[in-house]
Every structure is written in structure tokens, then in C-alpha cells.
Amino acid sequence: MTMRRTHIQAKDTVKRERLEARVSAEQKALLQRAADLQGRTLSDFIIGSAQQAAEEIIREHTVITLAEQDSRTFVEALLNPLAPNERLRAAAARYKQETAET
């Protein structure tokens, strides 16, 4: 029982931020219907849905997914890199020259 009280107290001390949004009557009714179907409050439904969407978008932009052949090609390039060609050496020399001047 003490453990539960501590958990509740810790949760209550978390600073909450306020977020407001204006929606049409149709949008609110739609969101409320979905919340009701899941047995959640409107606020809980909106926050949960927005958080889930945000996490998915961030994951899509930070995780690289490769097909099996692409993955093998990538690993092979890491393990056995090609020697730099003349264009790469020239680009590196230009970069060193430009960054040395600044």
C-alpha cells in the first residue's frame, strides 16, 4: 500500500503543461465518439492519440529500414570499404583548404 501511495504522490508532483486546440463541432463529435468507444475521456483519447502519432512520425524519421540485399551491401561497404578515388581526394583537399581559412 505504501508503494502505491508513493507512486500516486510522484505522479501528482509531475508538472503538467496546458495544450489548447480549436476544433469544429464535427471534429469534436468525431473525437468524442472515438473516445467513448474506447471508454476513455476525450482529453485522454486526444493526448494518447497525438502521442502515438508523434512517436510513429519520429520513429519513421530516425530509423532506417533496409531490405535484406541493401543491408548486406551496407555491411559489406562498412567491413570492406573501397579506397578513396581521385574525386573524393580532391573534395577532401578542397574541404581542408576551405575550413583552414575560416
Backbone as CSV, one residue per row, in Angstrom:
resi,resn,N_x,N_y,N_z,CA_x,CA_y,CA_z,C_x,C_y,C_z
1,MET,0.818,-1.202,0.000,0.000,0.000,0.000,0.854,1.255,0.000
2,THR,1.926,1.252,0.758,2.812,2.407,0.795,3.402,2.671,-0.582
3,MET,3.756,1.608,-1.272,4.331,1.751,-2.606,3.353,2.441,-3.544
4,ARG,2.101,2.100,-3.475,1.099,2.712,-4.329,0.948,4.197,-4.016
5,ARG,0.936,4.553,-2.757,0.822,5.963,-2.382,2.008,6.762,-2.914
6,THR,3.184,6.186,-2.804,4.375,6.861,-3.303,4.254,7.091,-4.803
7,HIS,3.780,6.065,-5.516,3.605,6.194,-6.970,2.610,7.305,-7.287
8,ILE,1.512,7.358,-6.566,0.497,8.383,-6.805,1.058,9.755,-6.470
9,GLN,1.777,9.876,-5.359,2.355,11.157,-4.985,3.360,11.627,-6.032
10,ALA,4.194,10.718,-6.510,5.179,11.082,-7.525,4.484,11.538,-8.799
11,LYS,3.417,10.862,-9.156,2.683,11.227,-10.366,2.038,12.602,-10.204
12,ASP,1.531,12.895,-9.005,0.882,14.173,-8.762,1.872,15.343,-8.781
13,THR,3.151,15.091,-8.507,4.126,16.171,-8.469,4.691,16.507,-9.845
14,VAL,4.367,15.721,-10.866,4.833,15.999,-12.216,4.139,17.260,-12.717
15,LYS,4.941,18.208,-13.194,4.366,19.458,-13.707,3.653,19.181,-15.024
16,ARG,2.436,19.585,-15.118,1.638,19.393,-16.324,1.609,20.683,-17.130
17,GLU,1.679,20.561,-18.435,1.582,21.688,-19.346,0.180,21.715,-19.938
18,ARG,-0.275,22.886,-20.274,-1.601,23.026,-20.872,-1.445,23.131,-22.380
19,LEU,-2.336,22.474,-23.089,-2.348,22.498,-24.550,-3.779,22.747,-24.987
20,GLU,-3.959,23.724,-25.844,-5.307,24.042,-26.310,-5.384,23.930,-27.816
21,ALA,-6.555,23.579,-28.307,-6.777,23.493,-29.747,-8.238,23.840,-30.036
22,ARG,-8.439,24.520,-31.107,-9.802,24.826,-31.544,-10.180,23.839,-32.642
23,VAL,-11.339,23.243,-32.508,-11.822,22.274,-33.488,-13.262,22.610,-33.834
24,SER,-13.693,22.093,-34.975,-15.089,22.306,-35.362,-15.975,21.389,-34.524
25,ALA,-17.256,21.658,-34.551,-18.210,20.828,-33.819,-18.177,19.392,-34.340
26,GLU,-18.011,19.251,-35.652,-17.959,17.917,-36.255,-16.710,17.158,-35.800
27,GLN,-15.580,17.854,-35.741,-14.350,17.218,-35.289,-14.463,16.780,-33.827
28,LYS,-15.021,17.658,-33.002,-15.171,17.323,-31.581,-16.096,16.118,-31.416
29,ALA,-17.185,16.095,-32.159,-18.117,14.966,-32.057,-17.434,13.669,-32.490
30,LEU,-16.654,13.725,-33.548,-15.929,12.546,-34.014,-14.955,12.044,-32.959
31,LEU,-14.162,12.971,-32.403,-13.190,12.608,-31.374,-13.895,12.057,-30.130
32,GLN,-14.988,12.677,-29.750,-15.727,12.212,-28.578,-16.296,10.814,-28.806
33,ARG,-16.798,10.565,-30.001,-17.341,9.237,-30.309,-16.254,8.173,-30.217
34,ALA,-15.085,8.466,-30.768,-13.971,7.520,-30.697,-13.538,7.301,-29.249
35,ALA,-13.477,8.374,-28.467,-13.108,8.254,-27.055,-14.124,7.389,-26.310
36,ASP,-15.396,7.627,-26.573,-16.461,6.839,-25.931,-16.348,5.363,-26.284
37,LEU,-16.034,5.068,-27.533,-15.904,3.678,-27.963,-14.759,2.963,-27.253
38,GLN,-13.738,3.719,-26.870,-12.615,3.130,-26.148,-12.756,3.260,-24.637
39,GLY,-13.836,3.884,-24.194,-14.061,4.036,-22.759,-13.060,4.998,-22.121
40,ARG,-12.648,6.013,-22.863,-11.671,6.986,-22.369,-12.290,8.367,-22.356
41,THR,-11.681,9.243,-21.568,-12.128,10.631,-21.611,-11.650,11.240,-22.921
42,LEU,-12.266,12.326,-23.304,-11.877,12.996,-24.539,-10.416,13.453,-24.458
43,SER,-10.053,14.050,-23.330,-8.669,14.513,-23.162,-7.685,13.354,-23.244
44,ASP,-7.976,12.268,-22.558,-7.090,11.107,-22.568,-6.971,10.539,-23.981
45,PHE,-8.079,10.471,-24.691,-8.051,9.961,-26.062,-7.196,10.846,-26.970
46,ILE,-7.392,12.151,-26.879,-6.654,13.072,-27.747,-5.165,13.030,-27.428
47,ILE,-4.807,13.087,-26.158,-3.392,13.062,-25.775,-2.757,11.734,-26.184
48,GLY,-3.439,10.630,-25.908,-2.900,9.316,-26.268,-2.723,9.164,-27.773
49,SER,-3.705,9.607,-28.529,-3.634,9.506,-29.993,-2.545,10.399,-30.562
50,ALA,-2.441,11.613,-30.050,-1.416,12.534,-30.532,-0.026,12.022,-30.182
51,GLN,0.135,11.487,-28.980,1.439,10.953,-28.582,1.824,9.762,-29.455
52,GLN,0.880,8.872,-29.694,1.146,7.705,-30.535,1.543,8.142,-31.950
53,ALA,0.837,9.115,-32.503,1.165,9.610,-33.843,2.542,10.271,-33.850
54,ALA,2.852,11.056,-32.823,4.152,11.725,-32.749,5.284,10.709,-32.656
55,GLU,5.126,9.690,-31.832,6.157,8.658,-31.694,6.382,7.927,-33.011
56,GLU,5.314,7.645,-33.730,5.427,6.952,-35.018,6.150,7.819,-36.047
57,ILE,5.807,9.095,-36.103,6.454,10.007,-37.045,7.941,10.132,-36.728
58,ILE,8.281,10.260,-35.462,9.684,10.360,-35.065,10.417,9.072,-35.417
59,ARG,9.800,7.936,-35.165,10.407,6.641,-35.499,10.644,6.527,-37.011
60,GLU,9.682,6.957,-37.807,9.823,6.905,-39.270,10.982,7.763,-39.764
61,HIS,11.266,8.847,-39.051,12.324,9.753,-39.479,13.683,9.455,-38.851
62,THR,13.739,8.526,-37.910,15.014,8.242,-37.257,15.504,6.817,-37.468
63,VAL,14.636,5.929,-37.874,15.022,4.537,-38.073,15.126,4.259,-39.562
64,ILE,16.242,3.700,-39.959,16.439,3.345,-41.358,16.152,1.861,-41.511
65,THR,15.253,1.528,-42.406,14.913,0.137,-42.649,15.401,-0.236,-44.042
66,LEU,16.198,-1.290,-44.096,16.742,-1.735,-45.374,16.222,-3.122,-45.726
67,ALA,16.070,-3.356,-47.017,15.763,-4.707,-47.485,17.003,-5.567,-47.226
68,GLU,16.842,-6.877,-47.259,17.948,-7.781,-46.931,19.171,-7.528,-47.814
69,GLN,18.982,-7.402,-49.110,20.119,-7.184,-50.013,20.786,-5.839,-49.732
70,ASP,19.985,-4.808,-49.476,20.550,-3.494,-49.157,21.338,-3.549,-47.854
71,SER,20.825,-4.285,-46.899,21.514,-4.440,-45.621,22.864,-5.132,-45.813
72,ARG,22.882,-6.176,-46.616,24.144,-6.885,-46.893,25.144,-5.962,-47.603
73,THR,24.673,-5.193,-48.565,25.533,-4.262,-49.295,26.121,-3.214,-48.350
74,PHE,25.301,-2.702,-47.462,25.748,-1.704,-46.493,26.816,-2.274,-45.564
75,VAL,26.564,-3.456,-45.018,27.533,-4.088,-44.120,28.827,-4.384,-44.867
76,GLU,28.728,-4.845,-46.082,29.922,-5.131,-46.886,30.744,-3.854,-47.091
77,ALA,30.072,-2.747,-47.360,30.781,-1.479,-47.548,31.461,-1.024,-46.258
78,LEU,30.849,-1.286,-45.123,31.457,-0.935,-43.841,32.670,-1.809,-43.541
79,LEU,32.526,-3.100,-43.801,33.603,-4.037,-43.480,34.753,-3.982,-44.479
80,ASN,34.447,-3.704,-45.727,35.463,-3.678,-46.780,35.314,-2.420,-47.628
81,PRO,35.642,-1.262,-47.057,35.458,-0.020,-47.817,36.421,0.074,-48.995
82,LEU,35.955,0.721,-50.050,36.807,0.959,-51.215,37.797,2.077,-50.878
83,ALA,38.929,2.064,-51.531,39.901,3.146,-51.364,39.315,4.408,-51.981
84,PRO,39.629,5.577,-51.427,39.092,6.817,-51.997,39.607,7.038,-53.414
85,ASN,38.699,7.453,-54.292,39.106,7.734,-55.671,39.593,9.181,-55.780
86,GLU,39.993,9.576,-56.962,40.567,10.908,-57.160,39.562,12.021,-56.826
87,ARG,38.311,11.843,-57.187,37.282,12.866,-56.889,37.110,13.053,-55.391
88,LEU,37.123,11.965,-54.630,36.967,12.059,-53.179,38.194,12.730,-52.553
89,ARG,39.379,12.369,-53.035,40.598,13.001,-52.508,40.594,14.502,-52.813
90,ALA,40.159,14.883,-54.005,40.091,16.305,-54.372,39.065,17.043,-53.505
91,ALA,37.936,16.413,-53.255,36.907,17.030,-52.410,37.430,17.206,-50.987
92,ALA,38.143,16.223,-50.465,38.712,16.316,-49.120,39.743,17.438,-49.059
93,ALA,40.545,17.570,-50.087,41.548,18.634,-50.128,40.880,20.011,-50.158
94,ARG,39.811,20.156,-50.960,39.072,21.426,-51.003,38.473,21.746,-49.646
95,TYR,37.904,20.740,-49.006,37.296,20.939,-47.695,38.348,21.401,-46.680
96,LYS,39.491,20.748,-46.658,40.567,21.127,-45.727,41.024,22.560,-45.989
97,GLN,41.142,22.926,-47.259,41.579,24.269,-47.613,40.541,25.304,-47.181
98,GLU,39.271,25.039,-47.429,38.206,25.990,-47.085,38.034,26.127,-45.582
99,THR,38.143,25.044,-44.846,37.948,25.112,-43.399,39.180,25.663,-42.695
100,ALA,40.346,25.554,-43.302,41.565,26.103,-42.707,41.553,27.623,-42.779
101,GLU,40.869,28.180,-43.771,40.838,29.628,-43.969,39.884,30.325,-42.996
102,THR,38.925,29.587,-42.451,37.931,30.227,-41.583,38.306,30.215,-40.144
